[in-house]
Amino acid sequence: MLNRRKFLQFSALAAPLLTAKRSLASSFDTGNKPLVVSTWDSGMAVNAEAWKILSNKGSALDAVEAGAVHIENEINCCVGLGGYPDRDGIVTLDSCIMDHQSNCGAVAGIERIKHPVSVARKVMEKTPHVILVGAGAQQFAVENGFPLESKELSDSGKKAYEEWLKKSEYKPVINIENLPAKEGNGPFAPHFFDDGTPNHDTMGLVAMDMNGNLSGAVTTSGMAFKVHGRVGDSPIIGAGLFVDNEVGAATSSGLGEEVIRICGTHLVVEFMRQGYSPEQACKKACERIVKRDPAKAKTLQVGFLAINKKGQYGCYAIQKGFVISVKSDKENQLHQSKYLI
């Protein structure tokens, strides 16, 4: 199985061979369903898994779960148990899922569970609650048949943690997306930290099925070397993910604290309700973050993506570098987001 770094490197090398074109993202009226859109270039493989369900007239809910499970299976720095640990050397995972009827479930700070997105769906379907956290989330997962995995860090996670311990400084390079891609293949080439690790974080995806119903899911291991117990926007409904089947759906990636402060994805959907296109709605949410603290905004990255009931999709980011992956029966593309700064 390809790990995330190999997948990104393969994608860059194979790009000239792909028939799907790549272009700057706007709000495209595909007039088409089904449709799945996800964050980052690793979303191409995630979309492919979701598409297996969507193309067979399956539900958007099943599709987004399958896509998230796929990347949770990969060993990479930012999603799943292969992710980087917190400053105590523990990998904690966050995830949420939401369907077209506003049913939703989430887990936060869960340890030793391989597929938090599937646990989140169980929370949605089997409890009267929306979110379970920490030990309680783990207990619920085990009671519902999810095995406890090893406490051991992945090789990449262990190496990164040992390096971090030399100084124990919490200085995440949030705006790394602005650095030139080391592969040198233009704006769609994968971006890496200095140690060669892919810098992309959260995997969020939203989908529309053949019936026109919307769903979304998010999964992440959160910020590397965070304070133990830290939770970002990813598992929070209305922050990292929001679905309104009358209007549209949105997800986000980047500094979660800033997304939480503006209830970012809920805000995007409400802008679409007012008649803004997905791209315009994402842009206005980014502007809200920048307006709150313009100086701080220059040092951080947040990107939003959204789809609406017309089959339009779009994205926008604060900084250069945000990329989305799109799959329908008419296209299989990467789009580079427009940006404010």
FENFENVEN-V566004 format. One record per residue. N is the residue number from 1. BURIAL is I if it has 16 or more other ideal C-beta (glycine too) atoms within 10 Angstrom, else O. Layout:
BEGIN
N|BURIAL ; N|BURIAL
END
This chain:
BEGIN
1|O ; 2|O ; 3|I ; 4|I ; 5|I ; 6|O ; 7|I ; 8|I ; 9|I ; 10|O ; 11|I ; 12|I ; 13|O ; 14|O ; 15|I ; 16|O ; 17|O ; 18|O ; 19|O ; 20|O ; 21|O ; 22|I ; 23|O ; 24|O ; 25|I ; 26|I ; 27|I ; 28|I ; 29|O ; 30|I ; 31|O ; 32|O ; 33|I ; 34|I ; 35|I ; 36|I ; 37|I ; 38|I ; 39|I ; 40|I ; 41|I ; 42|I ; 43|I ; 44|I ; 45|I ; 46|I ; 47|I ; 48|I ; 49|I ; 50|I ; 51|I ; 52|O ; 53|I ; 54|I ; 55|O ; 56|O ; 57|O ; 58|I ; 59|I ; 60|I ; 61|I ; 62|I ; 63|I ; 64|I ; 65|I ; 66|I ; 67|I ; 68|I ; 69|I ; 70|I ; 71|I ; 72|I ; 73|I ; 74|I ; 75|I ; 76|I ; 77|I ; 78|I ; 79|I ; 80|I ; 81|I ; 82|I ; 83|I ; 84|I ; 85|I ; 86|I ; 87|I ; 88|O ; 89|I ; 90|O ; 91|I ; 92|I ; 93|I ; 94|I ; 95|I ; 96|I ; 97|I ; 98|I ; 99|I ; 100|I ; 101|O ; 102|O ; 103|O ; 104|I ; 105|I ; 106|I ; 107|I ; 108|I ; 109|I ; 110|I ; 111|I ; 112|I ; 113|I ; 114|I ; 115|I ; 116|I ; 117|I ; 118|I ; 119|I ; 120|I ; 121|I ; 122|I ; 123|I ; 124|I ; 125|O ; 126|O ; 127|O ; 128|O ; 129|O ; 130|I ; 131|I ; 132|I ; 133|I ; 134|O ; 135|O ; 136|O ; 137|I ; 138|I ; 139|O ; 140|I ; 141|I ; 142|O ; 143|O ; 144|O ; 145|O ; 146|I ; 147|O ; 148|O ; 149|O ; 150|O ; 151|O ; 152|O ; 153|I ; 154|I ; 155|O ; 156|I ; 157|I ; 158|O ; 159|O ; 160|I ; 161|I ; 162|O ; 163|O ; 164|I ; 165|O ; 166|O ; 167|O ; 168|O ; 169|O ; 170|O ; 171|O ; 172|O ; 173|O ; 174|I ; 175|I ; 176|I ; 177|I ; 178|O ; 179|O ; 180|O ; 181|I ; 182|O ; 183|I ; 184|O ; 185|O ; 186|O ; 187|O ; 188|I ; 189|I ; 190|I ; 191|I ; 192|I ; 193|O ; 194|O ; 195|O ; 196|O ; 197|I ; 198|I ; 199|I ; 200|I ; 201|I ; 202|I ; 203|I ; 204|I ; 205|I ; 206|I ; 207|I ; 208|I ; 209|I ; 210|O ; 211|O ; 212|O ; 213|I ; 214|I ; 215|I ; 216|I ; 217|I ; 218|I ; 219|I ; 220|I ; 221|I ; 222|I ; 223|I ; 224|I ; 225|I ; 226|I ; 227|O ; 228|O ; 229|O ; 230|I ; 231|I ; 232|I ; 233|I ; 234|I ; 235|I ; 236|I ; 237|I ; 238|I ; 239|I ; 240|I ; 241|I ; 242|I ; 243|I ; 244|I ; 245|I ; 246|O ; 247|I ; 248|I ; 249|I ; 250|I ; 251|I ; 252|I ; 253|I ; 254|I ; 255|I ; 256|I ; 257|O ; 258|I ; 259|I ; 260|I ; 261|O ; 262|I ; 263|I ; 264|I ; 265|I ; 266|I ; 267|I ; 268|I ; 269|I ; 270|I ; 271|I ; 272|I ; 273|O ; 274|O ; 275|O ; 276|I ; 277|I ; 278|I ; 279|I ; 280|I ; 281|I ; 282|I ; 283|I ; 284|I ; 285|I ; 286|I ; 287|O ; 288|I ; 289|I ; 290|I ; 291|O ; 292|O ; 293|O ; 294|O ; 295|O ; 296|O ; 297|I ; 298|O ; 299|O ; 300|I ; 301|I ; 302|I ; 303|I ; 304|I ; 305|I ; 306|I ; 307|I ; 308|I ; 309|I ; 310|I ; 311|I ; 312|I ; 313|I ; 314|I ; 315|I ; 316|I ; 317|I ; 318|I ; 319|I ; 320|I ; 321|I ; 322|I ; 323|I ; 324|I ; 325|I ; 326|I ; 327|I ; 328|I ; 329|O ; 330|O ; 331|O ; 332|I ; 333|I ; 334|I ; 335|I ; 336|I ; 337|I ; 338|I ; 339|I ; 340|O ; 341|I
END
